[in-house]
């Protein structure tokens, strides 16, 4: 079963003096690219969290956010009085502002607030890890649901291409008759005596160049292989992408050999279906 790289997971932990929120979002990417935002107090644990994410999510552009909200009376953040006073002094040289207004501006500047760093409490960290695991489970469930939707769409597109291929093969005898007729007319317009045997030989050679039987067989095989890959145990978006390229190669060859407007119109529809498959395949894990 296939899995999407698009997903979202969230988990909340309520501790005695703080509320911790873990949020994970992912989009498609060739490899695993983790962007982690972790408060400075937990920075020492960031590598451990990244390893946990890498073990659970093999591909995708992943944004990990750890938010900490103080809910108790205690806080580890204090005002850096020296920095705030210096900022206010400098602002006073620039503008004649009310001290209260100057202070409002000063506290927004860098280093106006300081966080007193303590060792991360192991009990608290274990709770955070539980929240991370819960969010990872949630995002994987989301990816599975998205994968089911993608699988359904892929099956529809593959069925459409297969049906269009049947239309192409139904048109093929008419196309070949059309080619024969045009060649015969072109020769007759020359008003020259033609060696019938030589003409038949040239006609067979010409028609063989426009034969699409091999392309039809290979395209049918690629479509079947794509469907089989959808049912495989592991999600393999890269493999689906490679098969899509092979499908496109056969469709393009049929289109270049068609030389018959009704068939070329069907080929255009096949290409349209394939483009939608390729676009969606980029989201598959």
N, C-alpha and C positions, 0 to 999 in steps of 0.2 A: 504494500500500500504506500502511496506517495504522501509526502508531507510538504507543506508550504514553508517557505522561509519567513513569511509574514506572520507576526504573532504579537500577543500582548499578555503580560501576566502581572499581577499585583497582589501584595500581601501586607497586612497590618499587624503590628505587635504592640500591645499596650503594656508598658512597664510601669512600676510605681510612680516614677517622676517624669517619664517621657513616652511619647508615641513615635514609633519607628515605622516608616513606610518603605517598602521595597517595590520598585517598579522596573519592569523589563519590557523593552520593545525591540522588535527585530524586523528588518527588511531584507530584500535579496542582495546577495553579494557573492563574488566568486569564491571567497574564502571566509573564514571567521574573523571578523573585525569587531573587537569589543571596546566600546567607549564607556568607561566607568566614572561615575561621579560619586565620590565618597567623602563625607565630612572629614576634616583633618584629624579629628580624634580617633578615627578608625582607619587612618591611612596605612598603618602597619599591617592591617588585615586584607588590604586590597588584593595582593597577589594570591592569597588563599581563595578569595571570592572569585577572582578571574579563573583560577583553575577549576573551580566548581562549575562555573558557567561553560567553560570549554568542554568539560566532560559531558555536559547535558545537551549543548547546542553545537553541532559540528560545523555548520555554515551559517552565514548571514551577517549583516551589519547590525550589531547588537548595542543598544543603549541601556546601560544599567544605572539606576539612580537609587541612592540610599538617603532618605530624608529623615531627620531627627527633629522632633518638636518637643520642647520642654513643656511639661504639663504640671510639674510640681513647683514649689516655691524656690527650690535650689536651682541655680544656673551656673554653668561654667564660663559664661561669657561676661566680661567686665569691660567697663569703659576705660580706654587708655587716655587718662586725663592730660598727660603731657602732650600727646599728639593732637588732641582736640584743641587745647589752648593754643598750640602753635598754628594750627589751621585757622582758628578764629583771628589770631593776630595778623596773619598774612591777608586774610579776607578783609580785615578792617582797613588795611592800606589801600585796598582796591576800591572799596565802596563804603559809604557811611550807612551801615545797616544796623538794625536793632540787634543787640547781643543775642536775643533768643533766636532770631532768624539766622544769625551767623552760626549759632550752635547747631541748628537744624541742618545747615549745609555741611558743617564740619564733620558731623557724625556719619555722613555718607561717604567720606573719603577713606582711602585705604588705611588700615591699621588703627582706625578710630575705635574699633572694638577688638578685644583680645579674648581668645579662648584658652583658658587654663587647661593644659593637657594633663590628663591622668592616665594611668595604665587602664587599658580596656578590661572591664570586668568580664571574666570568663563566662559566668552565668548569663550575663547580658548578651555576650557575643554568641553563645549557643542559641539563644532565642532569635538572634538576627539570622543565624545560619538556617534555623528552621523556617524563618520567613523567606529566605532566599530559595530554599528547596521548594517551598510551597509555590512561590512565584514561577519558578522554573517548570514545575509540574503544570501550572496553569497555562503558561505560554506554549508548552508542548501539546496540551489539549487543544488550544486555539489553532496551532499549526496543523494538527490532525484534522480538525473540522474544515479548515481552509483547503487541506489536501483532498478531502472528499469532494469538495465543490470543484476543484481543479480536475480531479479524475473524471467526474461526470461530464465536464465540458470537453476534456480531451476525447473521451469515448464518442461524444456527439460529433466532434470535428472529424475524427478518423472515419466514422461511419459515413459522414457526408462526402469525404474524399473518395471512399470506396464506391459509393453510389455514383459519384461523378465519373469515376474511372469506368464503371459499367456503361455509362452514357457514351463515353469516348469510344469504347469498343463496339458499341452498337452503331456509331457513326462511321466507324473505320471502313466497312465495305463501300459505303456511299462515297467516302473520301477517295478511296482507291479508284473507283469507277470514274470519279470526277477527274482525277489525275490522268487516267488513260485517255479519257475523252479529249482533254485539253492537248495532250501530246499528239494524238491522232489528228486532231484538227490543225495543229501547228504544222505537222508534216504535209497534210493535204493542201494547206494554203501555199506551200512552197511550189506546188504544181510541177513537182519533179517526180521522175520514176524512182521508186524506192525498193530496195531489196527487202522483200517481206521477212525473210529469215533474219537478216541483220537487224531489221527494225524490231522484231520480236525479242531478239537478244538484248538490244539496247533498252527496250521497254522493261524487260524483267530486271535488268541491272538497276535501272532508274527506280523501279518500284521497291526493290530490296533496300535501297538507300532510305526510303521513306517508311519502311516497315517499323512498327512500334511494338511488335510482339514481345521482344526482350524487355523493353522498358516497362510494359504492362505487367509482366511476370515479376520483375524486380520490385516495382512499386507495390504490388500486392504483398510481396514478402516483407517489405519494409513496414507496411501498415500493420501486418500481423505481428511483426517483431515489436513494434511500438506498443501494441495492445498487451502483448505478453509481458513487456517490461513494466507496464502499469500494475500488473498483478504480482510482481516480484516482492519478496519479503522486505527488501531494503528500498528506501526512496533514493533514486539516482537521477537527479535533474540533469547532470552533465551527459549521461548516457542518452536520455530522451532528446537532449539538444543535438547530439551527434546523429541520432536516427532521423531527426527532423531535417538535418542537412542532406542526408541521403535521399529522403523523400522529395525534397526540393530539387535535387539534381535530376531525378527521373521525370518529375513534372516539367521541368524546364526543357529537357530533351524532347519529350512528347510535344511540347508547344512549338519547339523549333522545327520539328519534322511535320507538324500538322498540315500546314499549307492548305488549310480548309477552314473558312470562317466559322461555321457552326462548331467545329471541334475546338478551335482557338478560344471561343467564348466559354466553353466548358472548362478549358484549361485555366482561364482567368479566375473562374470560381474556385477551382482547386487551389490556386495560389493564395487566394483570399483566405480560405480556410486554414491553409498551412501557416500563414503569417500570424494568425490568431493563436495557433498552437505554439509557434516559436516564442511569441511574446509571453505566453503563460508559462512556458517551460523555464523561463528565467527565474520564476518564483519558486520552482521546485527544489527542495533540499537535495 
